[in-house]
Amino acid sequence: MAKRSTVLKVAGMSKSFGPVVIVENFNLEVREGEAIALTGRNGAGKSTILRCIVGADQPDEGTVEVDGIRMSETNPEVRRAVATVIDDLDFFPDLSVVEHLDLLARAHGIADAEQAVDEVLHEVQLVPQSGQLPGTLSSGQRRRLALATAFIRPRRLLVLDEPEQRLDVEGVEWLAARLAAERNRGLAIVMASHEPKLVQSVATRIVRIGESVAVDEVAG
């Protein structure tokens, strides 16, 4: 079996806000087809780790590399490789749901953008809302749209912060199956989650973020 290449490498990451140390000497390596679940109490630093991984925040110390390239939000190679859902997205207020997805698909050079958008809309169950503006959607529908923006584009690494938020039971089951399929296709996934069923269904490794150390274990 061919060795799977490393997609994400985090080395010695530390991050403080004022005198408060949020993340200290965090290390992580994620290969193709691996899904890492960050778990732990609220405030343990999971979201900060994810924001530093995708370049939304800069770590005080340490490095983040995607496919061997230093993380930079402005690097086109990194931008093509990393799809994220880590915050409530600021959608363009004058673009409909379908227009958002079509814009993303065409910006990323999807060959048949129209068909790809149709497929994603059906999958996230937003076909009836496709002509609506994002501001008119329910919170659960906006979460589905946020996930759709990640699934419509090319990606090597998928970074998700509590993707199960505001999804109903059926939605969590769909998300678990979709993320497991992404992993099986060779994508690397890093997610923070409080949903045990999602973690159990998707994760190949669980990293428990504690008071001062991260405990890495194989999911089972």
N, C-alpha and C positions, 0 to 999 in steps of 0.2 A: 504494500500500500504506500502510495506517495505521501511524503511528509507534508502536512498542511502548513501553509505559510502563516507567519505572524501578521495579523492585520493591525492590531493595536498594542502598543507598548508604553506603559506608564512607569517611570522610574523616579523614586524619591520625591513624589509630589507632596508639598506642604502648602497650606493656605491658612492665613489668619485674617481676622477682621478686627483691627485695633489690637488690644491685648489678648483677644480670645483666639486660641488655636482651634481651628475647625477640622483640619486634616493635617496629619503629620506623617511624613515618610511613607506615603502610600505607593505600593507597587502592584502592577497588574499586567499580565500578558494574555492576549486573546488571539486565538488562531481561527482560521476559517472553520466554519461549522461548529463553533463553540458559542454557548449562550451563558453569560455571567449574570447572576442575580445579586444585586446589592440589597441586603436586608439589615434591619436594625431600627432602633427607636427613632422617632422624629427628632431632628436636631443633631443626629449623630454625624452628619456630613455627607450623606448620600448625594443630595442634590448639588452640593458644592463640587464633589468629585466629578459628577457628570458635566457640570458647567465648565469645569477646567478641561475635561477631556475634549469637548467640542469647541473650545476656544472662546466661549462666552465670557468666562472669567480667566484671568491669568494667574497661575500658581506663583507663590512667592519663591518656591524652590522646586527643582525637578524638571523633568521633560515629559512631553507627550508626543508620540510618533504614530502616524497612520501609514502603513505600508512603507515604513522606513523614512517617511518625510515628516519633518518637524511640524507640529500642529500650527496652522495659521488660517484664520477664517478667510483671508484674502487669497490664499493659494488655490488656484483652480483645480489642481489635482486632488487636494484634500476635500474641497467642496463637492467634487464629483463623487468622492468615495463615501462621504458621511451623510447619512440622513438622520434627522433628530426630531423628537417630540419631547421637549424638556420644559416648556412653559406654555401657558395659554397664548396661542399665536395671535399676533396682530394682523388680521386679514385686511385686505384692501376693502374699504367700506362700500365702494361702488362696483365691485366685481361679484358676480353671483358664484355659487358653489362650483358650477361646471366651468365657469370662466377662470376661476382660481386654478383648478386642476389642469385645464387646457394650457394655461400660461406656463405652469411648471413643466408639463410634459414637453412642450415645444422648446422651452428654454434649455432643457436637458437633452434635446435632440432625439426624443423618442420617435421611432420611425413612423408608426401609425398612431399619432397622438389621440385622434378621435376615438378609435377603438379602445385604446388603453384607458382613457377617461371613462368610457362607458362601462368597461369591466370593473374598474375600481368603484364607481358609483353604485353598481349593483352589489358588489361585495360588502361595502360599508352601509348599504341600505339607505342611501340618500337620493335615489332616483326621484322620488316625489318632491324632494326639496332642491333639486338641481338648479332650478331657476331663482331660488331665493338668495337674498343677501345674507352673509354670515351672521350679521347682527340680529336677524330674525329667527335664528335657529335656537333650539333648546340647548342646555349645557351638554347633554349627552350627544346631541347631533354635532355640536361644535367639536367635541372630542373625536368623534368618528371622522369629521372633516380633517382634523389635525393629523390623524393617523393616515388618512388617504393621501395627504401631501407627502408623507414619507414613502408610501407604497407606489406612488405614481412615477417615481424618479429612479435612476440608477443608484446603486448603493453597494458598498462592500461592508460597511459597518453601520449598524442601526443602534442608536442611543435613545433610550426611552426613560422618562422619569414618571413613575406611577402611571403607566398607560391605561390601567384599568379604571382610573378615576372617572366617575360619572357614567360608567357603563353598567347596564343591568346584567343579570345573571347570564342571559343569552349572549349579550355582547362580550362578556368576559370569556365565555366558552369559545366564541368565534375568534377572539383575539389570541387565545392560547393555541388554537389550531393553526392560525395564520403564522404566528411567530415560530411555532415548531416547524412549519413548512419552510419558512425563511432559513432557519438553522440547517435544515436537511439539504437545502440547496447550496449550502456552503457559506452563507453569510455569517459574519460575526455580530453578536448581539451583546450589548451591555444595558441592563435595565435595573432601576430601583423599583421595588414593589412591596406592598403590604398584603398582597393577595396570595395566600398559600397555594391555591389551585393553579394559579398562573405560574408561580415559581416551580412547582412540581412538574407541570406539563412542559415547560420550556427550558429550564436551566440545566446545563451540564455541570455547572459549578455554582456554589453559593458562597458569597463573600459576606460574612457578618461584620458589619461596621460597629465597633464598640467604643468604649470610652477613650481608649488610647491605642488599640491595635485592631487590625482587620484579620479575622479568622477565615481562612480559605478552606472549603471542603467540597468534596465531590457530591453532586446532587444524587439522590437515590430514591 
